[in-house]
Amino acid sequence: MDKFKKRMEPAKELYTRELLDFTRNFDALGEMTLIEEPDIDTQEYIYSFEKLNGTSQDELDEIHLKIHDHMEEFSKANGIERFYQFSRIWL
């Protein structure tokens, strides 16, 4: 697993930086926490955002879809699709 983590480190940094930059546009989101969940040979990267009070579930669903679509395209454009497969975004 250490080999996997080392291979993913540059992609993790790029992905995390872009995710933070992109999500600044959404007032409904608070702090982000990165949770690294180890598996047998791999690891999942879970990006969990605080939801600010008063945000409807419909609005959160719309925000989640926009973030997902953006990060999928960003990952393809930057050659980090493998990292994207192991990342999750929770709102």
C-alpha positions in Angstrom: 0.0 0.0 0.0 2.9 2.4 0.6 3.8 2.1 -3.1 0.2 2.9 -4.0 0.2 6.0 -1.7 3.5 7.2 -3.2 2.3 6.9 -6.7 -0.9 8.8 -5.9 0.7 11.6 -3.9 1.3 14.1 -6.9 -2.3 13.5 -8.1 -3.7 13.9 -4.6 -2.0 17.3 -4.3 -3.2 18.4 -7.7 -6.8 17.2 -7.1 -7.0 18.6 -3.6 -5.8 22.0 -4.7 -8.3 22.1 -7.5 -11.1 20.9 -5.3 -10.4 23.6 -2.7 -10.2 26.3 -5.4 -13.4 25.2 -7.1 -15.5 24.8 -4.0 -14.7 28.3 -2.8 -17.6 29.4 -5.1 -20.2 27.7 -3.0 -21.3 29.6 0.1 -23.2 26.5 1.4 -19.9 24.6 2.1 -17.7 25.0 5.1 -14.4 23.4 6.0 -13.1 20.4 4.1 -11.6 17.3 5.7 -9.6 14.7 3.8 -10.0 11.2 5.2 -7.6 8.5 3.9 -9.2 5.0 4.2 -6.8 2.2 3.6 -7.8 -0.9 1.8 -5.8 -4.1 1.1 -3.7 -2.8 -1.8 -5.2 0.7 -2.3 -6.6 3.6 -0.4 -9.7 5.7 -0.8 -9.5 9.5 -0.5 -12.7 10.9 1.0 -13.2 14.7 0.8 -15.8 15.6 3.4 -17.3 19.1 3.5 -19.2 20.7 6.3 -22.6 21.9 5.3 -23.6 25.3 6.5 -26.9 25.6 8.4 -30.0 26.4 6.3 -28.9 24.8 3.1 -31.6 22.6 1.6 -30.9 19.1 0.4 -31.9 20.0 -3.1 -29.2 22.8 -3.2 -26.6 20.4 -1.7 -27.5 17.8 -4.4 -27.0 20.4 -7.1 -23.7 21.5 -5.7 -22.5 17.9 -5.4 -23.3 17.3 -9.0 -21.5 20.4 -10.1 -18.4 19.5 -8.1 -18.5 15.9 -9.4 -18.7 17.0 -13.0 -16.0 19.5 -12.7 -13.6 17.2 -10.9 -14.2 14.4 -13.4 -13.4 16.7 -16.3 -10.4 18.1 -14.4 -9.1 14.7 -13.7 -9.3 13.6 -17.3 -7.7 16.8 -18.6 -4.8 16.4 -16.1 -4.2 12.7 -16.5 -5.2 11.8 -13.0 -8.2 9.5 -13.7 -6.7 6.7 -11.6 -6.7 8.9 -8.5 -10.2 10.1 -9.4 -11.4 6.5 -9.2 -10.3 6.3 -5.6 -11.7 9.7 -4.5 -15.1 10.4 -3.0 -16.7 13.7 -2.2 -19.2 13.9 0.7 -21.4 16.8 1.5 
